[in-house]
Each structure stands twice: as structure tokens, then as C-alpha cells.
């Protein structure tokens, strides 16, 4: 601090003057003040204090957030954890290995990626190969942004690699505002410039989780570029990353330069139904033993059938069973009653957390919500309907592919894929070579969309969806009619979209036919009986083209009659049966 000190200079008239005569004059004295400034030295700021001010403490697997977060139950996710840690140890043992330098664990929402990655980070730390970790999160303030990333990783680096401590301190001392500059500049100045200071046997594994929860896609692209810099020569770090397969992330990993250096593990390919069943069984046993109302809980509750049903509903996604247990494990309510709520979850009360997750995923920016809703419900109904009445794989491959839905619904080319491109965390869109069609990763998403209380604006009744599909089928058949030829063609040569339109329309008439119409009574009866026995495709395939036209004519005649004036009106006014 500056301390002013003022001194007054004393002034005297005619100092040392001699023989002076003055007559009739006035004199004015001018006083001069001299100020002396004493400047105190500026306080010395420790560069580490600056570093720590800009890091995100809660982004680590050792944070308080991680300590209170859900964890992998012992004995679960064993294979996935082993695959990840084995990869890390092998590369750590041989940093010069020419193998893949990035491992991407991709998986649907709620599959337990973060629980797995925390275990992986802990094992890598215990084995002395972890150089740093960062867990993005939209639920923890500040962890959905890349701003603290560099400072956090650097703070880990100087702890496990002491040789970096001095150069990092010196860099921050010379530029104390470095963390106000770009991430690229921070990483270059604080890490990449000092690679030569890192011993060859130093830890090399960097764990990054929840990458999709960094909200800004531009930041994600920049971070991927930075991580690429860290893993390519002369730098030899290795990265294990986990995220949902969002469009921008999977696109980056499927093209240069990341494609050639990345190994991909798909979490949904790991069989976990047995683990989920055991988890549910153990947790319900714990509730039976510890609940205040344990005397009134049946000893065999909830029963084998319920455990199997809940396991099936989980569809390999851990978010579902953990949500069920969290809801049922309430000491102020009877667990048998609460489990009843779960099994009849039309209100959505048991699944508030799961619903909140779906609400986020199903409302991506710049999306045609109405088209997305239509596609999702059409997928549900096509998947539900024809497995009982035909060849499921045939329907799925031809109709439930993205191009198939474009054609079936008369959409522009690519509309299905672009509309659903942000939903890969809950849908598979032609990414599975063994199942190259669109399907839901999780049965609970279907339950969510079919509940008006839970889905809100994304809900659509089964009746409205059937109305939509039947209208589409009629449209496709009219297009087909214009191209009709008189030859008795083989039904197998008919375009799959038109074939499906015939089958689905026949299915609709078989279930909602006007009973008083005898003109095609034999047709619908034989159709319904044959479908139940042999499947729709087999039955329709056995018909000649000419015979199909005869039936089509009878159907069209019934549609145009006053008894059955409009299939659309009839369908919309009918209470549809559940199947």
C-alpha cells in the first residue's frame, strides 16, 4: 500500500540579504508541499493457487460427488470392467505399442457407464497407471462445460508426475492469466511443451467419462482434437472415454483422424440380464429383512414371475432396476404397495428420474418434434403388431430400416435418419450388423411414450397410430394400383413396402371388420385363421396376384359401401383391442 508523507518547506524573506530598503510594498509568502510515495511490494501469488482456483474438484472419481453416487454392485459388470482395465494395463506396460491409443466405451442412456468408469479409474490409480480423470456431468454445477478441463488434468499431472511440477509452476508464474485463454493454448503451454520432462515409465492413462454431457458440441469437437494431440507422437498418453453415441461423437470416431487409432466397445453387447436378476433378488431380500413393515411382507415376495418381468423390462439398462429399488425402498410406505405402483406405472410416479432422463434425450435442439413422435410410435406399433402374424425379421429389415420408413411413410430421403440422429442413446439406427433395423434399446422407453401422464406432448394413442399406419397403407396400395399389370405375377416379386401395406391392411380388416358385411366374410376369416397358424407373409405369398386383386376389389367395394363408408372413420371410432 502507498503511504504518502507530506513535508512543508519553511520560507523566509530576503535570507542573508544586506542593506535592503523597502517602501510601501506588500509581500506574499508561497508555501511548497513535497509528497513522497513509498510503494509496498505486491503480494506473491503461488502459481498452484491460481491452478487450483480454475480446476473442477468434483470432476474426479475421488470427489465427494463420486463418493455419494451409485456404484457397481460387487460381482456386476465384471467383463466390461476387465476389458477396459486389461487394455489400459497392456498399453501402460508398453507405451511404444503401435496398438489403438483411444478406447471408446459407448452405450445407451442409463446403461451404467459412469459406474463402470469410476471403477476403471480407481483400478488404474491403484495400479499406478492413471495420469488423470475427468467426469463430465449435467447434474453437477460447472461439470457440463469444458472450461475447467485443462486446469483439472494439469493438477492431476503434477501430482503423479512430479517432474512436471516446476515447468507448470513457472509457466503460470509468467502468465498468471493463462486460464482465461483458450483451452488449446492452456494444453500447449502447460502439457505439450513439457512432454520431454515426463519420464518414459510415467503413468499414461487418461479417463474421460460422460463426454456427451459436455453440452456445447463445439467444445466437444475441440476437446477431441486436443485428446488426439495427447495420444499421437511424440506424445504417448492413452485415453479411455465413455459416452452416449451422440451424432457428433460417433461421427468423429468413425472418420479420420480418430477412426484409425480408436477401439470401440459397445456396452449393450455385454449380457447383463443375469446380473440384473441377481441384483433385484438381493435388493428385495434386503428390503424384506430391514423394512419397518417386514412382519407383513410375504417371505416369497416379490416372487419369481415378478423378478423375471422386471428383468425383462430392464432390457440390460441398469437405470430401470435401480430406479425400481430406489422407489420401493421407502420406510414410510409399504413395499408391496409400492411395487404394485411399479407394475402398473401409468402415473409415472415410480420413474420420475427415468422420465426426466427421457425428457432431456427426446427434446434435442432444432428437431421436428411432430415427425419424431410419429416415427417413434410407428416403430412401436409395427414392432408390436406383425411378430405374431408374420416373419419378424422380414418386416424389420424391409420396413423398420431408415430408408424403409422413408419410403413407407412417403418422407424425403434421409428424413428418418436425420430426425432420429440425436436419439442413438435410446435407439439403434442400423448400427448393429446382426439387427440392421431401428429398435429401442430399452423397453421402458416404449412404456414412457405410451403413457399420456408421463410422455406429455410425445404421447400418441395406439388408435391414432393405427389410423396413421392404415392411412399410409391405403395410400401405398393406391400407388400400387396405378402400376398394376394383368399378369399373374409371383407375390414374392412385389415391392416390400407394398407387400407390407397389403399385409397390414388385411390385418386391420381382419380385426375390425364390419360383421354384417358377408361380401368378404370368407376372406377375413381365412386370413385371420391363416395368420394365426402360418404367418401373414406365408399366407399372402401363397395367393396368386389375380386372386389378391379379386380380394382387393371386394375390400374396396366394402370400403365404398354405405355400410363401411370409410376405413379411416371406422378405425378412428373403434376401441382397439390390446394384443
Phi, psi and omega per residue, in radians:
X1 nan 2.525 3.131
X2 -1.413 2.373 3.122
X3 -2.075 1.813 -3.125
X4 -1.322 2.455 3.043
X5 -2.284 2.045 -3.070
X6 -1.759 2.417 3.067
X7 -2.268 2.458 3.139
X8 -1.760 2.256 3.112
X9 -1.486 2.162 3.127
X10 -1.369 2.263 -3.080
X11 -2.018 2.330 3.096
X12 -2.105 2.567 3.121
X13 -1.353 2.370 2.975
X14 0.894 0.872 3.139
X15 -1.045 2.257 3.113
X16 1.101 0.318 3.130
X17 -1.359 2.714 3.122
X18 -2.348 2.532 3.081
X19 0.958 0.925 -3.117
X20 -1.800 2.229 3.087
X21 -2.081 2.153 -3.111
X22 -2.216 2.361 -3.121
X23 -2.264 2.158 2.985
X24 1.007 0.869 -3.129
X25 -2.170 2.721 3.030
X26 -1.908 2.501 -3.126
X27 -2.152 2.416 3.102
X28 -2.089 2.306 3.123
X29 -1.672 2.256 3.067
X30 -1.835 2.135 -3.129
X31 -1.785 2.269 -3.129
X32 -1.793 2.296 3.106
X33 -1.875 2.262 3.118
X34 -1.894 2.203 -3.140
X35 -1.890 2.250 3.110
X36 -1.944 2.148 -3.132
X37 -1.700 2.155 3.073
X38 -1.885 1.919 -3.050
X39 -1.580 2.132 3.085
X40 -1.366 2.580 3.128
X41 -1.161 2.488 3.129
X42 -1.138 2.523 3.123
X43 -1.124 2.506 -3.138
X44 -1.496 2.166 -3.136
X45 -1.758 2.201 3.113
X46 -1.202 2.186 3.121
X47 -0.948 -0.554 3.125
X48 -1.167 -0.548 3.069
X49 -1.098 -0.708 3.099
X50 -1.115 -0.771 3.128
X51 -1.036 -0.814 -3.075
X52 -1.205 -0.473 3.097
X53 -1.165 -0.428 -3.042
X54 -1.868 -0.015 3.113
X55 -1.522 2.893 3.087
X56 -1.950 1.730 -3.074
X57 -1.059 -0.654 -3.051
X58 -1.332 -0.022 -3.140
X59 -1.455 -0.059 -3.081
X60 -1.628 2.739 3.082
X61 -1.265 -0.161 3.100
X62 -1.759 0.159 -3.061
X63 -1.343 2.951 3.043
X64 -1.114 -0.628 3.090
X65 -1.033 -0.796 3.140
X66 -1.160 -0.632 -3.101
X67 -1.105 -0.575 -3.098
X68 -1.718 0.049 -3.096
X69 -1.490 2.801 3.073
X70 -1.023 2.576 -3.091
X71 -2.208 2.785 3.056
X72 -1.153 2.250 3.073
X73 -1.170 2.395 3.128
X74 -0.889 2.353 3.136
X75 1.558 -0.019 3.119
X76 -1.912 2.756 3.130
X77 0.977 0.456 -3.045
X78 -1.065 -0.821 -3.073
X79 -1.150 -0.774 -3.132
X80 -1.104 -0.771 -3.142
X81 -1.108 -0.735 3.137
X82 -1.099 -0.722 -3.141
X83 -1.098 -0.712 -3.115
X84 -1.224 -0.827 -3.082
X85 -1.246 -0.590 3.088
X86 -1.103 -0.759 3.089
X87 -1.022 -0.778 -3.108
X88 -1.118 -0.778 -3.097
X89 -1.169 -0.686 -3.133
X90 -1.113 -0.744 -3.141
X91 -1.271 -0.606 3.111
X92 -1.147 -0.581 3.140
X93 -1.251 -0.441 -3.123
X94 -2.415 1.380 -3.081
X95 -1.030 -0.412 -3.112
X96 -1.499 0.058 -3.114
X97 -1.003 2.517 -3.129
X98 -1.563 0.166 -3.141
X99 -1.229 -3.113 3.133
X100 -1.080 2.441 -3.094
X101 -1.840 -0.047 3.067
X102 -2.272 2.344 3.039
X103 -2.064 2.082 -3.133
X104 -1.871 2.009 3.015
X105 -1.629 1.919 -3.134
X106 -1.922 2.530 -3.117
X107 -2.920 2.780 -3.121
X108 -1.188 2.905 3.115
X109 -1.061 2.422 3.063
X110 1.362 0.203 -3.081
X111 -1.481 -0.109 3.104
X112 1.636 0.431 -3.107
X113 -1.069 -0.776 -3.071
X114 -1.162 -0.697 3.077
X115 -1.021 -0.777 3.130
X116 -1.104 -0.792 -3.064
X117 -1.178 -0.550 3.072
X118 -1.172 -0.668 3.073
X119 -1.140 -0.756 3.131
X120 -1.065 -0.779 3.127
X121 -1.084 -0.718 -3.134
X122 -1.128 -0.767 3.141
X123 -1.133 -0.731 3.113
X124 -1.108 -0.676 3.096
X125 -1.131 -0.791 3.139
X126 -1.118 -0.551 3.127
X127 -1.485 -0.031 3.082
X128 1.316 0.418 -3.134
X129 -1.989 -0.064 -3.097
X130 -1.485 2.178 3.102
X131 -1.702 -0.383 3.134
X132 3.035 2.862 3.123
X133 -2.612 2.699 3.123
X134 -2.590 2.132 -3.129
X135 -1.951 1.804 3.057
X136 -1.201 2.663 3.108
X137 -2.818 2.419 3.041
X138 -1.525 -0.096 -3.090
X139 -1.728 -0.167 3.138
X140 -1.995 2.157 -3.106
X141 -0.926 2.281 3.078
X142 1.554 -0.232 -3.079
X143 -1.643 0.118 3.055
X144 -1.769 0.302 -3.064
X145 -2.333 2.557 -3.107
X146 -1.452 -0.073 -3.076
X147 -0.866 -0.859 -3.088
X148 -1.454 0.059 -2.975
X149 -1.038 -0.927 -3.059
X150 -1.094 -0.814 -3.120
X151 -1.069 -0.679 -3.126
X152 -1.168 -0.801 -3.135
X153 -1.152 -0.703 3.131
X154 -1.115 -0.691 3.127
X155 -1.104 -0.587 3.040
X156 -1.224 -0.745 -3.068
X157 -1.022 -0.821 -3.072
X158 -1.246 -0.279 3.082
X159 -1.387 -0.760 -3.083
X160 -1.604 -0.309 3.089
X161 -2.188 1.477 -3.059
X162 -0.989 -0.451 -3.127
X163 -1.081 -0.346 3.134
X164 -1.499 -0.207 -3.009
X165 -1.036 -0.899 -3.075
X166 -1.142 -0.880 -3.141
X167 -1.058 -0.594 3.125
X168 -1.200 -0.786 3.115
X169 -1.032 -0.781 -3.088
X170 -1.136 -0.682 3.118
X171 -1.093 -0.759 -3.140
X172 -1.229 -0.626 3.128
X173 -1.104 -0.708 -3.128
X174 -1.317 -0.424 -3.133
X175 -2.422 1.323 -3.058
X176 -1.142 -0.237 3.114
X177 -1.744 0.370 -3.067
X178 -1.069 -0.548 -3.088
X179 -1.409 0.056 2.979
X180 -1.688 -0.037 -3.138
X181 -1.735 -3.127 -2.987
X182 -1.157 2.716 3.076
X183 -1.037 -0.685 3.141
X184 -1.055 -0.764 -3.137
X185 -1.158 -0.732 3.127
X186 -1.044 -0.844 -3.109
X187 -1.143 -0.694 3.134
X188 -1.112 -0.837 -3.051
X189 -1.309 -0.613 -3.010
X190 -1.663 -0.397 -3.082
X191 -2.161 -1.060 -2.958
X192 -1.092 -0.588 -3.140
X193 -1.224 -0.332 -3.021
X194 -1.950 0.341 -3.127
X195 -1.021 -0.603 -3.116
X196 -1.101 -0.355 -3.137
X197 -1.427 -0.145 -3.059
X198 -1.544 2.147 3.107
X199 -1.058 2.613 -3.063
X200 -1.100 -0.492 -3.116
X201 -1.687 0.244 -3.127
X202 -1.223 2.751 3.065
X203 -0.992 2.561 -3.032
X204 -2.297 -0.123 -2.993
X205 -1.574 2.178 3.079
X206 -1.966 2.197 -3.109
X207 -1.858 2.192 3.127
X208 -2.238 2.105 -3.096
X209 -2.080 2.733 3.075
X210 1.111 0.601 -3.046
X211 -1.012 -0.577 3.118
X212 -1.178 -0.314 -3.133
X213 -1.466 -0.043 2.844
X214 -1.317 1.893 -2.879
X215 -1.156 -0.594 -3.024
X216 -1.468 2.014 -3.124
X217 -1.128 -0.531 3.090
X218 -1.136 -0.737 3.083
X219 -1.088 -0.694 3.135
X220 -1.073 -0.747 3.132
X221 -1.088 -0.723 3.126
X222 -1.152 -0.704 3.131
X223 -1.135 -0.711 3.110
X224 -1.076 -0.665 3.090
X225 -1.122 -0.719 3.131
X226 -1.161 -0.734 3.123
X227 -1.125 -0.631 3.065
X228 -1.064 -0.689 3.109
X229 -1.099 -0.624 -3.099
X230 -1.244 -0.506 -3.025
X231 -1.737 -0.074 -3.109
X232 -1.817 2.620 -3.111
X233 -0.955 2.538 0.078
X234 -1.417 0.054 -3.130
X235 -1.504 2.554 -3.033
X236 -2.343 0.637 3.005
X237 -1.285 2.811 3.068
X238 -2.250 2.485 -3.007
X239 -2.130 2.278 2.925
X240 -1.900 2.090 -3.093
X241 -2.151 2.512 3.067
X242 -2.265 2.462 3.116
X243 -2.923 2.933 2.900
X244 -1.253 2.742 -3.111
X245 -1.465 1.037 3.123
X246 -1.125 2.720 -2.979
X247 -0.956 -0.860 -3.068
X248 -1.163 -0.578 -3.105
X249 -1.288 -0.860 -3.115
X250 -1.169 -0.546 3.082
X251 -1.128 -0.743 3.138
X252 -1.093 -0.716 -3.115
X253 -1.343 -0.264 -3.120
X254 -1.726 0.177 3.111
X255 -2.486 2.912 3.129
X256 -1.099 2.571 0.077
X257 -1.634 -0.094 -3.030
X258 -1.327 -0.503 -3.011
X259 -0.978 -0.762 -3.035
X260 -1.296 -0.285 -3.084
X261 -1.976 0.153 -3.028
X262 -2.001 2.310 2.961
X263 -1.768 2.340 -3.070
X264 -1.987 2.246 2.993
X265 -1.971 2.291 3.125
X266 -1.779 2.001 -3.047
X267 -1.124 -0.541 -3.111
X268 -1.197 -0.224 3.137
X269 -1.476 -0.138 3.093
X270 -1.491 2.250 -3.127
X271 -1.336 2.086 -3.084
X272 -2.271 0.100 -3.079
X273 -1.067 -0.662 3.096
X274 -1.114 -0.690 3.113
X275 -1.156 -0.709 3.134
X276 -1.148 -0.739 3.105
X277 -1.037 -0.789 -3.124
X278 -1.162 -0.675 3.101
X279 -1.049 -0.848 3.135
X280 -1.088 -0.756 3.139
X281 -1.054 -0.800 -3.135
X282 -1.141 -0.721 -3.089
X283 -1.222 -0.701 3.091
X284 -1.161 -0.616 3.073
X285 -1.104 -0.709 3.111
X286 -1.102 -0.737 3.126
X287 -1.118 -0.730 3.113
X288 -1.028 -0.654 -3.052
X289 -1.436 -0.499 -2.975
X290 -1.946 -0.208 -3.060
X291 -1.222 2.498 3.119
X292 -0.986 -0.465 -3.131
X293 -1.723 0.450 -3.019
X294 -1.043 -0.477 -3.127
X295 -1.141 -0.425 -3.091
X296 -1.790 0.107 3.118
X297 -1.645 2.166 3.133
X298 -0.983 2.503 -3.069
X299 -1.148 -0.426 -3.140
X300 -1.759 0.167 3.126
X301 -1.185 2.435 0.074
X302 -1.608 -0.044 3.109
X303 1.707 2.681 -3.078
X304 -1.055 -0.762 -3.084
X305 -1.084 -0.718 3.140
X306 -1.185 -0.715 3.108
X307 -1.058 -0.730 3.123
X308 -1.155 -0.726 -3.134
X309 -1.101 -0.754 3.132
X310 -1.173 -0.644 3.091
X311 -1.114 -0.764 3.118
X312 -1.101 -0.715 3.134
X313 -1.138 -0.457 -3.115
X314 -1.172 -0.549 3.112
X315 0.917 0.586 3.116
X316 1.384 0.098 -3.114
X317 -1.818 2.041 -3.029
X318 -1.221 -0.341 -3.134
X319 -1.052 -0.571 -3.097
X320 -1.217 -0.999 -3.119
X321 -1.109 -0.617 3.125
X322 -1.162 -0.615 3.084
X323 -1.187 -0.705 3.098
X324 -1.033 -0.861 -3.111
X325 -1.128 -0.722 3.131
X326 -1.063 -0.644 -3.140
X327 -1.287 -0.769 -3.076
X328 -1.267 -0.523 -3.070
X329 -1.427 1.158 -3.127
X330 -2.117 1.974 -3.062
X331 -1.168 -0.247 -3.109
X332 -1.647 -0.062 3.114
X333 -2.280 2.691 -3.139
X334 -1.327 2.223 -3.049
X335 -1.110 -0.549 3.121
X336 -1.119 -0.708 3.095
X337 -1.143 -0.748 -3.119
X338 -1.164 -0.680 3.094
X339 -1.141 -0.566 3.037
X340 -1.060 -0.676 3.055
X341 -1.044 -0.730 -3.123
X342 -1.100 -0.780 -3.086
X343 -1.242 -0.309 3.067
X344 -2.240 1.117 -2.922
X345 -1.564 0.783 3.127
X346 -1.178 -0.477 -3.110
X347 -1.366 -0.387 -3.126
X348 1.426 -0.048 -3.092
X349 -0.988 -0.748 -3.106
X350 -1.177 -0.342 -2.957
X351 -2.059 0.633 -3.116
X352 -1.018 -0.729 -3.124
X353 -1.192 -0.758 3.125
X354 -1.120 -0.709 3.119
X355 -1.115 -0.676 3.111
X356 -1.082 -0.670 3.095
X357 -1.117 -0.804 3.136
X358 -1.123 -0.633 -3.137
X359 -1.083 -0.679 3.109
X360 -1.167 -0.835 -3.060
X361 -1.155 -0.675 -3.036
X362 -1.536 0.208 3.060
X363 -2.263 0.993 3.118
X364 -1.207 2.770 -3.137
X365 -1.199 2.642 3.021
X366 0.977 0.828 -3.121
X367 -2.077 2.552 3.025
X368 -1.418 1.646 -3.026
X369 -1.061 -0.715 -3.102
X370 -1.132 -0.721 3.115
X371 -1.198 -0.707 3.112
X372 -1.062 -0.779 3.118
X373 -1.070 -0.768 -3.141
X374 -1.047 -0.827 -3.127
X375 -1.066 -0.794 -3.103
X376 -1.070 -0.749 -3.112
X377 -1.295 -0.584 3.051
X378 -1.122 -0.728 3.097
X379 -1.047 -0.764 3.125
X380 -1.028 -0.868 -3.021
X381 -1.264 -0.651 3.099
X382 -1.150 -0.714 3.120
X383 -1.119 -0.690 -3.121
X384 -1.227 -0.688 -2.849
X385 -1.365 -0.977 -2.910
X386 -1.509 -0.227 3.058
X387 -0.968 -0.510 3.106
X388 -1.406 -0.331 -2.979
X389 -2.142 0.294 3.140
X390 3.126 -2.888 -3.104
X391 -1.487 1.904 -3.050
X392 -1.047 -0.757 -3.084
X393 -1.167 -0.647 3.100
X394 -1.069 -0.837 3.137
X395 -1.076 -0.827 -3.064
X396 -1.080 -0.818 -3.086
X397 -1.161 -0.662 -3.044
X398 -1.492 -0.682 -2.999
X399 -1.808 -0.663 -3.029
X400 -1.578 0.136 2.941
X401 -1.343 2.787 3.124
X402 -1.054 -0.822 3.083
X403 -1.104 -0.624 3.139
X404 -1.103 -0.740 3.102
X405 -1.185 -0.651 3.063
X406 -0.975 -0.814 -3.083
X407 -1.281 -0.781 -3.103
X408 -1.034 -0.746 -3.086
X409 -1.628 0.097 3.139
X410 1.008 0.761 3.064
X411 -1.610 2.885 3.028
X412 -1.178 2.678 -3.141
X413 -1.031 2.298 3.114
X414 1.500 -0.065 -3.068
X415 -1.132 -0.724 -3.128
X416 -1.088 -0.821 -3.078
X417 -1.169 -0.722 -3.141
X418 -1.217 -0.575 3.128
X419 -1.224 -0.617 -3.079
X420 -1.720 0.098 -2.983
X421 -1.145 -0.397 3.128
X422 -1.624 0.106 -3.053
X423 -1.924 0.341 -3.075
X424 -1.193 -0.229 3.073
X425 -1.329 -0.270 3.117
X426 -2.148 -0.186 -3.130
X427 -2.240 2.617 2.904
X428 -1.795 2.109 -3.119
X429 -1.998 1.475 3.055
X430 1.014 0.587 3.112
X431 -1.768 -0.260 -3.114
X432 -1.704 1.996 -3.072
X433 -1.129 -0.441 3.131
X434 -1.460 -0.333 3.108
X435 -2.404 1.328 -3.008
X436 -1.402 0.890 3.089
X437 -2.479 3.005 -3.080
X438 -1.470 2.253 3.074
X439 -2.616 2.759 -3.140
X440 -1.375 2.387 3.033
X441 -1.198 -0.488 -2.904
X442 -2.391 2.181 3.133
X443 -1.043 -0.535 -3.092
X444 -1.144 -0.391 3.079
X445 -1.182 -0.696 3.081
X446 -1.091 -0.766 3.101
X447 -1.036 -0.711 -3.138
X448 -1.099 -0.865 -3.077
X449 -1.170 -0.441 -3.100
X450 -1.642 0.163 3.087
X451 -1.961 2.010 -3.117
X452 -1.089 -0.593 -3.120
X453 -1.207 -0.564 -3.066
X454 -1.586 -0.766 -3.007
X455 -1.458 -0.361 3.138
X456 1.063 -2.160 -3.077
X457 -1.154 -0.305 -3.135
X458 -1.546 -0.021 3.104
X459 -1.347 2.492 3.007
X460 -2.531 2.299 -3.080
X461 -1.181 2.686 3.083
X462 -1.045 -0.644 3.140
X463 -1.099 -0.759 3.123
X464 -1.155 -0.622 3.117
X465 -1.203 -0.713 3.071
X466 -1.092 -0.694 3.084
X467 -1.036 -0.757 3.129
X468 -1.109 -0.830 -3.093
X469 -1.139 -0.753 -3.126
X470 -1.138 -0.673 3.086
X471 -1.076 -0.737 3.103
X472 -1.090 -0.748 3.140
X473 -1.085 -0.751 3.102
X474 -1.060 -0.745 3.110
X475 -1.056 -0.788 -3.131
X476 -1.131 -0.652 3.138
X477 -1.197 -0.591 3.089
X478 -1.164 -0.675 3.072
X479 -1.119 -0.719 3.129
X480 -1.097 -0.693 -3.083
X481 -1.050 -0.614 -3.125
X482 -1.210 -0.445 -3.095
X483 -1.708 0.099 -2.984
X484 -1.092 2.470 3.029
X485 -1.998 2.745 -3.051
X486 -1.444 -0.216 -3.087
X487 -1.197 2.698 -3.132
X488 -1.482 1.293 -3.016
X489 -1.288 2.801 3.077
X490 -1.359 2.266 -3.100
X491 -1.057 -0.466 -3.111
X492 -1.137 -0.321 -3.134
X493 -1.521 -0.073 -3.132
X494 -1.239 2.498 3.092
X495 -0.913 2.335 -3.089
X496 -0.980 -0.611 3.137
X497 -1.143 -0.746 3.119
X498 -1.209 -0.661 3.102
X499 -1.045 -0.777 -3.140
X500 -1.142 -0.665 3.116
X501 -1.059 -0.698 3.102
X502 -1.117 -0.863 -3.079
X503 -1.088 -0.805 -3.077
X504 -1.203 -0.615 3.129
X505 -1.192 -0.698 3.063
X506 -1.091 -0.695 3.104
X507 -1.038 -0.778 -3.127
X508 -1.102 -0.771 -3.136
X509 -1.176 -0.613 -3.125
X510 -1.130 -0.549 -3.088
X511 -1.599 -0.532 -3.067
X512 -2.208 0.839 -3.126
X513 -1.440 2.570 3.013
X514 -1.254 2.014 -3.018
X515 -1.073 -0.403 -3.091
X516 -1.426 -0.107 -3.118
X517 -1.545 1.749 -3.134
X518 -1.403 -0.244 -3.009
X519 -1.067 -0.526 3.076
X520 -2.260 0.504 3.140
X521 -1.050 -0.809 -3.136
X522 -1.078 -0.667 -3.121
X523 -1.068 -0.930 -3.063
X524 -1.185 -0.606 3.117
X525 -1.138 -0.798 -3.135
X526 -1.170 -0.651 3.115
X527 -1.082 -0.860 -3.096
X528 -1.103 -0.768 -3.136
X529 -1.127 -0.759 -3.110
X530 -1.159 -0.680 3.131
X531 -1.091 -0.736 -3.122
X532 -1.123 -0.521 -3.062
X533 -1.634 -0.767 -2.945
X534 -2.087 -0.355 -3.056
X535 1.771 2.530 -3.014
X536 -1.110 -0.735 -3.066
X537 -1.111 -0.745 3.136
X538 -1.059 -0.773 -3.107
X539 -1.146 -0.831 -3.113
X540 -1.170 -0.625 -3.123
X541 -1.113 -0.518 -3.100
X542 -1.320 -0.223 -3.121
X543 -1.488 2.543 3.036
X544 -1.319 2.776 3.113
X545 -1.046 -0.718 -3.096
X546 -1.130 -0.705 3.137
X547 -1.184 -0.624 3.091
X548 -1.097 -0.687 3.115
X549 -1.120 -0.652 3.120
X550 -1.097 -0.793 3.117
X551 -1.146 -0.657 3.130
X552 -1.089 -0.692 3.112
X553 -1.089 -0.729 3.114
X554 -1.113 -0.712 3.134
X555 -1.120 -0.791 -3.139
X556 -1.111 -0.629 3.097
X557 -1.112 -0.706 3.106
X558 -1.158 -0.658 -3.140
X559 -1.102 -0.705 -3.080
X560 -1.395 -0.191 -3.099
X561 -1.306 2.855 -3.138
X562 -1.230 -0.382 -3.125
X563 -1.270 -0.636 -3.092
X564 -2.316 1.150 -2.947
X565 -1.061 -0.697 -3.081
X566 -2.552 2.098 3.114
X567 -1.094 -0.532 3.135
X568 -1.150 -0.844 3.124
X569 -1.107 -0.760 -3.126
X570 -1.062 -0.805 -3.091
X571 -1.129 -0.692 -3.070
X572 -1.265 -0.411 -3.125
X573 -1.682 0.055 -3.088
X574 -1.733 2.431 2.996
X575 -1.415 1.978 -3.017
X576 -1.382 2.431 3.090
X577 -1.262 2.682 3.058
X578 -1.555 2.573 3.121
X579 -2.520 nan nan
